[in-house]
Amino acid sequence: MNNRHPSSFLFDVVIAGAGPVGLLLACELRLAGVSVRVLEQAENPHLALKKLPFGMRGLTLPTIEAFYRRGLLDALTAARREAKPAGQVRRQAGHFAGIPFDYDRIDSSKWAYRLPSPADSNMAAEMERIETALADRAQAIGVEVRRGVRLEAFAQSADWVTIQAGDQSFEGRWLVGCDGGRSMVRKAGGFSFVGTDPEFTGYSVQVDLADPEKLKLGRQLTPTGMYFQTQPGHFGMVEFDGGASHRAGPITLAHVQAVLRRISQTDVTLTALHVATSWTDRAQQATEYRRGRVLLAGDAAHIHSPLGGQGLNLGLGDAMNLGWKLAATIRGDAPDGLLDSYFTERHPIGERVLAWSRAQVSIMRPGPHARAMEAIIRDLIATRDGATYFADRVWNASMRYDLGGGHTLAGGSAPDFEWTDGTRLAALLADGRGLLIDFDHRAALRSIARRWGDRVKYVEGDVKDRLGLTALLVRPDGIVAWACEGEANLEDAIEAGSRWFAVRDSR
C-alpha cells in the first residue's frame, strides 16, 4: 500500500449495511481471521416492522443449516418453542402466492441425502431476533459495527478502496454492499441492474377498524387486488397500479383507507394508523456481483417481491458463499478463480428466485385468466407430487451449485452425519474450515488432506448412517465439493480440492 494518508486506517473488508446479510457476512469473514468494519446508516436497529407480526420471516433449509453449522440456531429454535407450545400441530408447510401446501402431502424421500438433524425442517423467526443473534455474535468475535454512519462515497484503486463515511475517511482492501435494494454501493459502483418493472404496490399496515366485521380474515382475492388479514387490523394489501403509489408520498390514514376500500370493495372505516410500509414486485438483478474490489450481496444484488419470504434467505446464502472465498483471497491462499465462483454460483440462484416471484405475481392479477391458472395450481398443490415440488422450491431443499459433474451430491448440502461418539458434521463446520471425511480410514486420503494445510480438517470414524458414501470433501460453507462411493479416486479428490483450497506452501 503506497501513498496512504498517515491518519487512515486499513480494514480488510468494509461492509455497508448491518442487516442480517451484512452481519452474517461480517461473522463469516471474522471467523476466517480477517478484520471487518460494518457501517449502518440507521442508529436504532429495533424497528416495529422487524417485530411481530410484520417481522416474521420463513427460513429455508440452507439458511437454517447455515445458522446450525455456525452455532446460531439455538436462540431461534427457542423462540419457535415459545411461540408453538408442545402438542400443537401445524399442518401448513408453506404457500405459493398464498395457496398453502401441507406437511402430510410432502414426500420427503425425494431428498435422499438429507439426514435427521435440528435443521431438517422449515421454520420461521422474527427479523429482530435474527439480527440480534447475528449482532451479538459479530460483537463477540471482534467485528466493528458502527451505527448511525452513512457511507457517503468511495473510490477504488488496484490495492484498496478509499471510503468516506460521515466526517471520516479510511481505507479497506475490499468493500461489500449489503445496503439493500436502493444500494448506494451498487449505484456509485456502476453496476448494471436489470429486470422487470412493478405491477403492483403492496402494503403492510397495522390499523384500528371502526367496523372490523366488514373484512374477512385470511387471504382474499378481489377484482381489484388482494388483501390478507392475519388478525384484526393487521393487513398485507396488493393493488395492481403499476407500483405508482410506492414511495409517492407519506402513507397516511386516508391513503390506506382509500386503498383498502378499493381492494375490498367495502366502505370500511379506519380510525387509527399505527404501522405502514409499502413495497412492490419490481424484480431486478445485478449483471455482475463484483467490480474490482467492490462486491454486492443480498438486496443490493437482487430485489423482488417479498411474497414467500425468499429475499432474506437468498441474501444470507450470498453471505455464506462469499465469506470464506473473500477471506481466502485476502489471506492469499485462494486458488485461481475462487472469488469469481461467488458470482457463477449465486447469480443463477438469484435468477431462479426472481422467476419464482414473478410466477406468484402472475396468478394474483385480477381477471379470469389469473383465476383459471390459480385453480390449476390449487389442484396441483393438493397432490403428493405437487406439494413435494412446491415444498422443494419454497424450502430450497434441493439447492445445488453446478460444479461440473461428479457425484450426485457434489454441489449440494452436506448431510448432517452423526458419528458413533455423538459428534455431528455441523459441529465440525463451526470453525469455518473445510472437511475431508474418510469413513474407511485410508492413509492416502489423510495424506491428501495435508496438501491444504489447516484449511481442511481430516475426519475419520464410523457414523450411524453413511448413506452409501465412503468419502467426501466439504467446503467451509457446508457444500460438498467431492464425494464417492466405493474405492476413492484419489486424483479426482485432489482435483476437486485444489479447485477450492490452494496447495499449502511446503517451504
CORCOR-V749220 format. One record per backbone hydrogen bond with DSSP energy under -0.5 kcal/mol. CO is the residue of the C=O (numbers start at 0). NH is the residue of the N-H. Records with the same first field share a line. If there is no record, write none. Layout:
# CORCOR-V749220
CO->NH + NH
This chain:
# CORCOR-V749220
4->7
8->10 + 170
10->172
11->173
12->36
13->175
14->16 + 38
15->177
18->22
19->23
20->24
21->25
22->26
23->27
24->28
25->29
26->30
27->31
28->33
29->32
34->12
35->143
36->14
37->145
38->16
39->147 + 148
41->147
42->44
44->46
46->49
47->50
49->127
50->54
52->55
54->126
56->124
58->122
59->63
60->64
61->65
62->66
63->67
64->68
65->69
66->71 + 72
67->70
71->75
72->76
73->77
74->78
75->79
76->80
77->81
78->82
79->83
84->87
87->89
88->90
90->102
93->100
95->98
97->99
98->95
100->92 + 93
101->104
102->105
105->107
106->109
107->110
109->111
110->113
116->119
122->58
124->56
125->129
126->130
127->131
128->132
129->133
130->134
131->135
132->136
133->137
134->138
135->139
136->140
137->142
138->141
142->144
143->37 + 145
144->146
145->39
149->151 + 165
152->163
154->161
159->156
160->162 + 171
161->154
162->164 + 169
163->151 + 152
164->167
167->164
169->162
170->10
171->160
173->13
174->294
175->15 + 177
176->296
179->182
182->186
183->187
184->188
185->190
186->189
191->286
193->284
195->282
198->241
199->201 + 280
200->238
201->278
202->236
203->276
204->234
205->273 + 274
207->270 + 271
210->213
211->214
217->228
219->226
221->224
223->239
224->221
225->237
226->219
227->229 + 235
228->217
230->233
232->206 + 234
233->229 + 230
234->204
235->227
236->202
237->225
238->200 + 240
240->243
242->245
244->247
249->251
251->255
252->256
253->257
254->258
255->259
256->260
257->261
258->262
259->263
260->264 + 265
268->209 + 210
271->207
274->205
276->203
278->201
281->283
282->195
283->302
284->193
288->295
290->293
292->174
293->290
294->176
296->299
297->300 + 301
300->285
302->283
305->308
306->309
308->312
309->313
310->314
311->315
312->316
313->317
314->318
315->319
316->320
317->321
318->322
319->323
320->324
321->325
322->326
323->327
324->328
325->329
326->330
327->331 + 332 + 333
332->501
334->337
336->340
337->340
338->341 + 342
339->342 + 343
340->344
341->345
342->346
344->348
345->349
346->350
347->351
348->352
349->353
350->354
351->355
352->356
353->357
354->358
355->359
356->360
357->361
358->362
359->362
360->363 + 364
366->370
367->371
368->372
369->373
370->374
371->375
372->376
373->377
374->378
375->379
376->380
377->381
379->382
382->386
383->387
384->388
385->389
386->390
387->391
388->392
389->393
390->394
391->395 + 396 + 397
394->60 + 61
395->398
400->402
406->409
408->411
410->400
411->479
414->416
416->418 + 424
417->463
418->421
422->418
423->426 + 427
424->428
425->428
426->429
428->431
433->456
434->436 + 473
435->458
436->438 + 471
437->440 + 460
440->442
441->445
442->446
443->447
444->448
445->449
447->450
448->451
449->452
450->503
451->454
452->455
454->433
456->435 + 458
458->437
461->419
465->468
469->438 + 439
470->483
471->436
472->480 + 481
473->434
474->477
477->413
478->474
479->410
481->472
483->469 + 470
487->489
488->492
489->493
490->494
491->495
492->496
493->497
494->498
495->498 + 499
496->499 + 500
503->505
